[in-house]
Amino acid sequence: MKNLIIRTASGVLFLAIMTGAILWSVHAFWILSCIIVIAGMIEFFNMTIPNVHKLQKVISIFVGLSGLLIFNPSVHHNPFSIFIIIGVIILAVACFYMIPIIELYKKSEKPFQNISLLILPIIYVALPFVLMNCMNILFKNGDLFHYELTGKNYILAFFILIWTNDVGAYCFGMLLGQHGKHKLFPRISPKKTWEGFIGGIIMTVIAGMLISKFMLDGKNMHHWIIIAIITSVFGTFGDLIESMLKRSAGVKDSGKIMPGHGGILDRFDAVLLSFPIFFIYFLIFNLFIFF
């Protein structure tokens, strides 16, 4: 009971911080994204390459943050924004190539493994939040899908779908899969069941339909059903991949930053894989005006 109370309180605080940052301003969400990326990349390094020199980790984190620097809202209001962006890109590329160059001068037994694990979190952890802030900047004044909704509305909608999938999968898994008859992926996550997976999809589709109804007056509902399915499926894959990472590292949780939930990667595991797919779907259909 005590653990349930701690987990619930931590979860409510997390939801309040995320929702508040998204709705408050693009600046608030950008700052929160930077904190999440830094903490997430540190957790990744602690699990995979704890003994690698701190300088290499700092360089990798900077490269990950460089995308966020490019989509910093303050930069885009600056008359010299193009020069700032070009400068950040040049510096990020230089730092990126410093990662293998530094490894060249070290006497590590598995240099390319170290290089790979220094580069991977730039894509795995940082990229999804870079894309979120890109959406916030590109569609700050609305016009996404040719309706007067801003990027933050769609980011919030995405998180609602992710959270609904988590709750739906947990509830259906407990109610219908409690005897463990239909394991989803026992080698990686013994507690996940097909009942939970299907239940999560059903609940997420319902959430997608409600989002379409209340945010867009029912317009494009068929696309929101597709988006809900994509988010649910790739969110589940994201969860499994993060579980695979923890099993490889021999740890139960990625960190201890969130009492009852674990670390940043534990909390955002579904987000890291599903948001880039979510973003691509939106961008393609918005650019080619298929709506």
KARAGI-V79254 format. One line per field, one symbol per residue. phi: phi as a letter, one per 30 degrees, with the letter a starting at -180 (. if undefined). burial: I if it has 16 or more other C-alpha atoms within 10 Angstrom, else O. Layout:
phi = ???
burial = ???
This chain:
phi = .dddddddddddddddddddddddadddddddddddddddddeddddcbdcdededddddddddddddddcdedddccdceddddddddddddddeddeddddecccddbdddddddddeddddcdeeddddddddddbdcjidiibdbceddddddedddddddddddddddddccdcidbddaddcbdddbddddddddedddddddddddccbhididddddddddedddddddddddddddddddibdbdabdceicjcddddcedddcddededdeddedddchdc
burial = OOOOOOIOOIIOOOOOOIIOIIOOOIIOIIOIIIOIIIIIIIIIIOIIOOOIOOOIIIIIIIIIIIIIIIIIIOIOOOOOOOOIIOOIIOOIOOIIOOIIOOIOOOOOOOIOOIIOIIIOIIOIIIIIIIIIIIIIIOIIOIOIIOOOIIIIIIIOIIIIIIIIIIIIIIIIIIOIIIOIOIIIOOOIIOIIIIIIIIIIIIIIIIIIIIIIOOIOOOOOIOIIIOIIIIIIIIIIIIIIIIIOIIOOIOOOIIIOOIOIIIIIIIIIIIIIIIIIIIIOOIOOOOOOOOO
